Amino acid sequence: MTNNEEFRSIASEIAESVGRQVAERRRGGFDWSTKSSTSDVVTEIDTWAEEEIVRRITDQRPNDGLIGEEGTSTAGTTGVVWVIDPIDGTTNFLYDIPGYGISIAVQVDATTVAGAVFDPVRLELFSASIGQGATRNGERISVSAAAELSTALIVTGFSYQAERRREQAVVLETVLPSVRDIRRLGGAALDLCAVACGRVDASYERGLSRWDSAAGALIAQEAGAIVDDGDLTWASAPGIADAFHSLLGEANA
């Protein structure tokens, strides 16, 4: 087994195990608070999940670096960094709406080489390692065969900051009339996985953090999507990628 496949296996096992416990703990009730704005939620289960993921990774890879949404930051000595979002889509989690998941990526020299995203509601485990394709519950997945932007279903997400939301609303005014429809599903990691398995045709969102997109972007790429994980993260089925990229450029001009 290659190192990247080992990383994929570790990330997958931990994401699914902790994800199942997250869903179970939710049923028992929990406390929550806000972070950067009144709409930016964190729960005690987010904190527990990050601590548990870190513990399990450290047990197996004690010298690797770790970075997590809820404050984990360990440099490590191996050049390997685990990028953790313990619950991506916490607002959905808070309201008991599907669309939240556990995301774990592995980066070497800032390149994502493996990743896993687990959806505790659908019980779907998405994973990939670089050059080895992407799977859902062990079965190979691929992007849609979409060829016309006008009939494409697109997913997006919105910032927690009011001013950026205003800007995103302006972008939406340009994008929405040019596609079949827009969906707002939840966390960015599962949005990217939805592109990977052909559930939707493309996704986009500006201002994602490293932990939001690292695993999902690799999974989408390995499933055949055209992916750009920059300040504006987008992923698209190849048949509409050029048109979608041009539309996003027009909308963000």
Helices and strands as residue ranges (DSSP letters): H 3-26, E 32-34, E 41-43, H 44-60, E 65-68, E 73-74, E 80-88, H 90-95, E 101-108, E 111-119, E 124-129, E 134-136, E 139-140, G 149-151, E 153-156, H 162-175, G 176-178, E 181-183, H 188-196, E 202-206, H 210-222, E 226-229, E 232-236, H 238-251
